[in-house]
Amino acid sequence: MWLTLAVANGLYFSFSVFLVPLVEEFRWSRGLTAGALSLSTVVQGVLAPVTGILVDRLGPRRVILTGALLLSAASLLGSTVRSPWELYLYTGVLGAAGLVGLGPVPMGVLISRWFSERRGRAIGVAFSGMGFGVFVTGPVAQWLIASMGWRVATAVLGAAAFLVLAPVVWLGARDPLPRRDERAAPWESGETPGRRGTPEQRSGTPTLRGALGTRAFWALWFAYLFTPLAVFPVTTHQVAFAIDRGFEPLLAASVFGVMGLMSILGRVSFGLAADRFGGELAATVSFGCTAGGALALLVLETDPRATWLIAYALLFGLGFGARGPIITAMASDLFGGRRFGVIYGALNVGNGLGGAIGPWYGGVVYDVMGSYRVVFLSSVGFCALGATCFWLARRRRAP
């Protein structure tokens, strides 16, 4: 799971490195170019519940294998892009379908089946692979672009991703074998004598309809909405912003990689903190790191010293992706069961919507104002809203 998430997310988030050569070659606006990533997150949000249903019915392994094939194909086809509709089709649709098959929904379900205790720690460690993928892929992508051009670079990354993912997923993405007592338990088939209703109702398994009627579900849904609104407008345009400030492209991409490296520490640390101190407190501190990183870039607008860029990489990196493991752990505790896949998929609709608006929003603000200042300020505001949602979602203590 760790390696799968590393490869998939490294390939996906390398879009910010490719944004600059795409704009330079085709003379598209940044809003138009970044819109492909916005479409991608829309498609991910729409497909997340469908993916949850497929995971519940077919198992995570088949879904993850299909995702590996689609994401790699999208990157290979991306090397042939000549017009915006092709970029939107390959990155926004095909790549999105692949990433959702490799993303938090099947991985979250798989982890929740393997670990019944200390899920925050387990999910944080597994999801830290995302940060390592960003750390490695950003500088590698920039080196490939400088050496062979962006078309060859995206083709090489796509082919390499499939060669790594296919055997790893085939061998590693397996459900745990049920224990003997679980195989014999009558309530697992929903046949508990003397209880009426659907099998899920008779067994006490949370259902999507039941989850939709709870405050906790909608609080987590909005937490998933506000998180990418705080993060994606910044990460999508971070390399372009650094280059605008006069930094060399390779240095800008390397800082992007350092941010990914820091996110490894952040995902694991905040996952542990969620188990020990509660998800709401861990999420609030992680949002504080994200807001601090955005403020560092705000200062960099007027004081172009590398110190502020480094401060951004360290702070924003610590918070980058930390909320995903916390939401997964909290949702698994609240709604875990045989229908967790579809419930978690429904939660990811909020993530898809926020992620859809974020990259496009950052590009449009720059195109209109010639600056990312408003983007950085709004990131701080969305951090505050997201943290509030986590406190609303916490499990109430019994009186």
C-alpha positions as CSV (number, residue, x, y, z in Angstrom):
1,M,0.0,0.0,0.0
2,W,2.8,2.4,0.9
3,L,4.6,1.9,-2.4
4,T,1.4,2.0,-4.4
5,L,0.4,5.4,-2.9
6,A,3.9,6.7,-3.4
7,V,4.0,6.0,-7.1
8,A,0.4,7.0,-7.9
9,N,0.5,10.3,-6.0
10,G,4.0,11.2,-7.1
11,L,2.8,10.9,-10.7
12,Y,-0.4,12.8,-10.0
13,F,1.1,15.8,-8.1
14,S,3.9,16.2,-10.6
15,F,1.4,18.1,-12.7
16,S,2.6,21.3,-11.0
17,V,6.0,20.7,-12.5
18,F,4.6,20.2,-15.9
19,L,2.4,23.2,-15.6
20,V,5.2,25.6,-16.5
21,P,6.4,23.9,-19.8
22,L,2.8,23.5,-20.9
23,V,2.0,27.2,-20.5
24,E,5.3,28.1,-22.2
25,E,4.8,25.9,-25.2
26,F,1.1,26.5,-25.9
27,R,0.7,30.0,-24.4
28,W,-2.4,28.9,-22.5
29,S,-3.5,30.8,-19.5
30,R,-2.6,29.3,-16.1
31,G,-6.3,29.1,-15.3
32,L,-7.1,27.1,-18.4
33,T,-4.1,24.8,-17.9
34,A,-4.7,24.2,-14.2
35,G,-8.4,23.5,-15.1
36,A,-7.3,20.0,-16.2
37,L,-6.5,19.3,-12.6
38,S,-9.7,20.8,-11.5
39,L,-11.7,18.5,-13.8
40,S,-9.6,15.6,-12.5
41,T,-10.8,16.2,-9.0
42,V,-14.4,16.6,-10.1
43,V,-14.2,13.2,-11.8
44,Q,-12.6,11.7,-8.7
45,G,-15.4,13.1,-6.5
46,V,-18.1,11.6,-8.8
47,L,-16.4,8.3,-9.1
48,A,-15.5,7.9,-5.4
49,P,-18.9,6.5,-4.3
50,V,-18.9,4.2,-7.4
51,T,-15.4,3.0,-6.4
52,G,-16.7,2.4,-2.9
53,I,-19.5,0.2,-4.2
54,L,-17.0,-1.7,-6.5
55,V,-14.6,-2.2,-3.6
56,D,-17.5,-3.6,-1.4
57,R,-18.6,-6.0,-4.1
58,L,-15.4,-6.9,-6.0
59,G,-12.7,-6.3,-3.3
60,P,-9.9,-3.7,-3.3
61,R,-7.4,-5.7,-5.4
62,R,-9.3,-5.6,-8.7
63,V,-10.1,-1.9,-8.3
64,I,-6.5,-1.0,-7.5
65,L,-5.2,-3.0,-10.5
66,T,-7.6,-1.2,-12.8
67,G,-6.5,2.1,-11.4
68,A,-2.8,1.4,-12.1
69,L,-3.6,0.6,-15.7
70,L,-5.7,3.7,-16.3
71,L,-3.3,6.2,-14.5
72,S,-0.3,4.9,-16.4
73,A,-2.2,5.1,-19.7
74,A,-3.2,8.7,-19.0
75,S,0.5,9.7,-18.5
76,L,1.6,7.9,-21.6
77,L,-1.2,9.5,-23.7
78,G,-0.4,12.9,-22.1
79,S,2.9,13.0,-24.1
80,T,0.8,13.4,-27.3
81,V,-1.2,16.4,-26.1
82,R,-1.7,19.2,-28.7
83,S,-4.9,20.9,-27.5
84,P,-6.7,21.7,-24.3
85,W,-9.4,19.1,-24.8
86,E,-6.7,16.4,-25.0
87,L,-5.1,17.6,-21.8
88,Y,-8.5,17.6,-20.1
89,L,-9.4,14.1,-21.4
90,Y,-6.1,12.4,-20.5
91,T,-5.4,14.2,-17.2
92,G,-8.9,15.2,-16.2
93,V,-10.8,12.1,-17.0
94,L,-8.6,9.1,-17.6
95,G,-6.0,10.0,-15.1
96,A,-8.7,10.8,-12.5
97,A,-10.3,7.4,-13.0
98,G,-7.0,5.8,-12.5
99,L,-6.1,7.8,-9.4
100,V,-9.4,7.1,-7.7
101,G,-8.8,3.4,-8.2
102,L,-5.4,3.8,-6.5
103,G,-6.6,6.4,-3.9
104,P,-7.9,6.7,-0.4
105,V,-11.2,4.8,-1.0
106,P,-9.8,1.3,-1.8
107,M,-6.7,1.9,0.4
108,G,-8.8,3.1,3.3
109,V,-11.1,0.1,3.1
110,L,-8.2,-2.3,2.8
111,I,-6.4,-0.8,5.8
112,S,-9.6,-0.8,7.9
113,R,-9.9,-4.5,7.2
114,W,-6.4,-5.2,8.2
115,F,-6.3,-3.1,11.4
116,S,-9.0,-2.9,13.9
117,E,-7.0,-0.9,16.5
118,R,-4.6,2.1,16.2
119,R,-5.9,2.8,12.7
120,G,-4.6,6.4,12.8
121,R,-1.1,5.1,13.1
122,A,-1.5,2.4,10.4
123,I,-3.2,4.8,8.0
124,G,-0.7,7.5,8.6
125,V,2.2,5.2,7.9
126,A,0.6,3.9,4.7
127,F,-0.4,7.3,3.5
128,S,3.1,8.6,4.1
129,G,4.0,6.9,0.9
130,M,2.2,9.8,-0.9
131,G,4.7,12.2,0.5
132,F,7.7,10.1,-0.5
133,G,6.3,9.9,-4.0
134,V,6.1,13.7,-4.2
135,F,9.6,14.0,-2.8
136,V,11.1,11.8,-5.5
137,T,8.9,12.5,-8.5
138,G,9.1,16.3,-8.4
139,P,12.9,16.7,-8.9
140,V,13.0,13.6,-11.2
141,A,10.2,15.1,-13.4
142,Q,12.1,18.4,-13.6
143,W,15.3,16.7,-14.5
144,L,13.6,14.7,-17.2
145,I,11.9,17.8,-18.6
146,A,15.3,19.7,-18.7
147,S,17.1,16.7,-20.3
148,M,14.5,15.3,-22.8
149,G,11.5,17.7,-22.9
150,W,8.2,17.4,-21.1
151,R,6.6,14.9,-23.6
152,V,9.3,12.3,-23.1
153,A,9.3,13.0,-19.4
154,T,5.6,12.2,-19.0
155,A,5.8,9.1,-21.1
156,V,8.8,7.8,-19.1
157,L,7.0,8.4,-15.8
158,G,3.8,6.7,-17.0
159,A,5.7,3.6,-18.2
160,A,7.8,3.4,-15.1
161,A,4.7,3.7,-12.9
162,F,3.0,0.8,-14.5
163,L,6.1,-1.4,-14.3
164,V,6.2,-0.8,-10.6
165,L,2.5,-0.8,-9.7
166,A,1.3,-3.9,-11.6
167,P,3.4,-6.5,-9.7
168,V,3.2,-4.6,-6.4
169,V,-0.6,-4.5,-6.5
170,W,-1.0,-8.1,-7.7
171,L,1.1,-9.4,-4.9
172,G,0.3,-7.0,-2.0
173,A,-3.3,-5.7,-2.3
174,R,-5.1,-8.7,-0.7
175,D,-7.8,-8.8,1.9
176,P,-6.9,-10.5,5.3
177,L,-8.2,-14.0,5.7
178,P,-11.2,-14.2,8.1
179,R,-10.7,-15.8,11.4
180,R,-12.4,-19.0,12.1
181,D,-14.8,-17.4,14.6
182,E,-15.6,-14.7,12.0
183,R,-16.4,-17.3,9.3
184,A,-18.8,-19.0,11.7
185,A,-20.5,-16.0,13.1
186,P,-24.1,-15.9,12.0
187,W,-24.4,-12.1,12.2
188,E,-21.9,-11.7,9.4
189,S,-24.5,-13.0,7.0
190,G,-27.1,-10.8,8.5
191,E,-29.2,-13.8,9.7
192,T,-29.4,-13.0,13.4
193,P,-32.6,-14.7,14.5
194,G,-35.5,-12.6,15.7
195,R,-34.3,-9.3,14.1
196,R,-36.2,-7.6,11.2
197,G,-35.0,-5.3,8.5
198,T,-32.1,-5.5,6.0
199,P,-29.1,-7.6,6.7
200,E,-27.1,-4.5,7.5
201,Q,-29.8,-3.3,10.0
202,R,-30.0,-6.7,11.7
203,S,-26.3,-6.9,12.1
204,G,-25.8,-3.3,13.3
205,T,-23.6,-2.5,10.3
206,P,-23.6,1.2,9.4
207,T,-25.3,2.0,6.1
208,L,-25.0,5.0,3.8
209,R,-28.5,6.1,4.6
210,G,-27.8,6.0,8.3
211,A,-24.5,7.8,7.9
212,L,-26.1,10.6,5.9
213,G,-28.4,11.3,8.8
214,T,-25.6,12.1,11.2
215,R,-23.8,15.3,12.0
216,A,-20.5,13.5,12.1
217,F,-20.8,12.5,8.4
218,W,-21.5,16.0,7.2
219,A,-18.8,17.5,9.4
220,L,-16.2,15.1,7.8
221,W,-17.7,15.8,4.4
222,F,-17.1,19.5,4.8
223,A,-13.7,18.9,6.3
224,Y,-12.9,17.0,3.1
225,L,-14.3,20.0,1.1
226,F,-12.3,22.7,2.9
227,T,-9.0,20.8,3.0
228,P,-8.2,20.8,-0.8
229,L,-9.5,24.4,-1.0
230,A,-6.7,25.3,1.5
231,V,-4.1,23.1,-0.2
232,F,-4.6,22.7,-4.0
233,P,-4.6,26.3,-5.0
234,V,-1.2,26.5,-3.5
235,T,0.4,23.2,-4.5
236,T,-0.7,23.4,-8.1
237,H,0.9,26.8,-8.6
238,Q,3.9,26.5,-6.2
239,V,6.5,25.8,-8.9
240,A,5.2,28.6,-11.2
241,F,5.1,31.0,-8.2
242,A,8.7,30.2,-7.2
243,I,9.9,30.7,-10.8
244,D,8.0,34.0,-10.9
245,R,9.9,35.1,-7.8
246,G,13.3,34.5,-9.6
247,F,14.2,31.0,-8.4
248,E,15.7,28.4,-10.8
249,P,13.2,25.7,-12.0
250,L,15.2,22.8,-10.6
251,L,15.4,24.6,-7.2
252,A,11.7,25.2,-7.3
253,A,10.9,21.6,-8.1
254,S,13.4,20.5,-5.4
255,V,11.5,22.6,-2.8
256,F,8.4,20.9,-4.0
257,G,10.1,17.6,-3.3
258,V,11.2,18.7,0.2
259,M,7.6,19.5,0.9
260,G,6.7,15.9,0.0
261,L,9.4,14.6,2.2
262,M,8.1,16.6,5.1
263,S,4.6,15.3,4.5
264,I,5.9,11.8,5.3
265,L,6.8,13.0,8.8
266,G,3.5,14.8,9.0
267,R,1.3,11.9,8.0
268,V,2.9,9.5,10.4
269,S,3.1,12.0,13.3
270,F,-0.4,13.3,13.0
271,G,-1.7,9.7,12.5
272,L,-0.1,8.8,15.8
273,A,-1.4,12.0,17.4
274,A,-4.9,11.2,16.2
275,D,-4.7,7.8,18.1
276,R,-3.4,9.4,21.3
277,F,-5.0,12.8,21.5
278,G,-8.0,12.6,19.1
279,G,-8.4,13.4,15.5
280,E,-9.8,16.8,16.0
281,L,-6.7,18.1,17.9
282,A,-4.3,16.5,15.5
283,A,-6.2,18.0,12.5
284,T,-6.2,21.4,14.1
285,V,-2.4,21.4,14.6
286,S,-1.9,20.2,11.0
287,F,-4.0,23.0,9.7
288,G,-1.9,25.4,11.7
289,C,1.2,24.1,9.8
290,T,-0.6,24.5,6.5
291,A,-1.7,28.1,7.3
292,G,1.9,28.9,8.4
293,G,3.3,27.7,5.1
294,A,0.8,29.8,3.2
295,L,1.7,32.9,5.2
296,A,5.4,32.2,4.4
297,L,4.6,32.4,0.7
298,L,2.6,35.6,1.4
299,V,5.8,37.2,2.8
300,L,7.8,35.8,-0.1
301,E,5.7,38.0,-2.4
302,T,7.5,41.1,-1.1
303,D,10.7,39.6,0.4
304,P,12.1,37.1,-2.2
305,R,14.6,35.3,0.1
306,A,15.0,31.6,-0.1
307,T,14.4,31.4,3.7
308,W,10.7,32.0,3.2
309,L,10.5,29.3,0.5
310,I,12.2,26.8,2.8
311,A,9.8,27.8,5.7
312,Y,6.9,27.1,3.3
313,A,8.3,23.7,2.3
314,L,8.8,22.7,6.0
315,L,5.5,24.0,7.4
316,F,3.2,23.3,4.5
317,G,4.8,19.9,4.0
318,L,4.1,18.9,7.5
319,G,0.4,19.5,7.0
320,F,0.3,18.3,3.4
321,G,-1.9,15.2,3.3
322,A,-2.2,14.9,7.0
323,R,-5.9,15.3,7.1
324,G,-6.5,12.3,4.8
325,P,-5.4,9.7,7.4
326,I,-7.2,11.4,10.2
327,I,-10.5,11.5,8.3
328,T,-10.1,7.9,7.2
329,A,-9.4,6.8,10.8
330,M,-12.3,8.8,12.2
331,A,-14.7,7.6,9.5
332,S,-13.6,4.0,10.0
333,D,-14.3,4.3,13.8
334,L,-17.7,5.9,13.2
335,F,-19.0,4.0,10.1
336,G,-16.7,0.9,9.8
337,G,-18.3,-2.3,8.5
338,R,-19.3,-4.1,5.4
339,R,-20.6,-0.9,3.8
340,F,-17.7,1.3,4.7
341,G,-16.5,1.5,1.1
342,V,-19.6,3.3,-0.2
343,I,-19.8,5.5,2.9
344,Y,-16.2,6.5,2.5
345,G,-16.7,7.0,-1.2
346,A,-19.6,9.4,-0.4
347,L,-17.3,11.4,1.9
348,N,-14.8,11.7,-0.9
349,V,-17.3,13.6,-3.0
350,G,-16.5,16.6,-0.8
351,N,-12.8,16.2,-1.4
352,G,-13.5,16.0,-5.2
353,L,-15.5,19.2,-5.2
354,G,-13.0,21.1,-3.2
355,G,-10.1,19.8,-5.2
356,A,-12.0,20.7,-8.4
357,I,-12.3,24.3,-7.4
358,G,-8.8,24.7,-6.0
359,P,-6.4,24.5,-8.9
360,W,-8.7,26.5,-11.2
361,Y,-9.3,29.1,-8.6
362,G,-5.6,29.6,-8.1
363,G,-5.0,30.1,-11.8
364,V,-7.9,32.4,-12.3
365,V,-6.9,34.6,-9.4
366,Y,-3.4,35.0,-10.9
367,D,-4.7,35.6,-14.4
368,V,-7.0,38.4,-13.1
369,M,-4.8,40.0,-10.4
370,G,-1.3,39.0,-11.5
371,S,-0.5,37.8,-8.0
372,Y,-1.3,34.8,-5.7
373,R,-1.7,37.0,-2.6
374,V,-5.5,36.4,-2.4
375,V,-4.9,32.6,-2.8
376,F,-2.5,32.5,0.1
377,L,-4.9,34.5,2.4
378,S,-7.9,32.3,1.5
379,S,-5.8,29.2,2.2
380,V,-5.5,30.4,5.8
381,G,-9.3,31.0,6.0
382,F,-10.1,27.5,4.7
383,C,-7.7,26.0,7.2
384,A,-9.8,27.6,10.0
385,L,-13.0,26.3,8.6
386,G,-11.6,22.8,8.1
387,A,-10.3,22.6,11.7
388,T,-13.8,23.6,13.0
389,C,-15.4,20.7,11.0
390,F,-13.2,18.2,12.8
391,W,-14.3,19.4,16.2
392,L,-17.9,19.1,15.0
393,A,-17.3,15.5,13.8
394,R,-15.8,14.1,17.0
395,R,-17.6,11.3,18.8
396,R,-19.6,12.5,21.7
397,R,-18.7,11.2,25.1
398,A,-21.4,9.4,27.0
399,P,-22.7,11.4,30.0
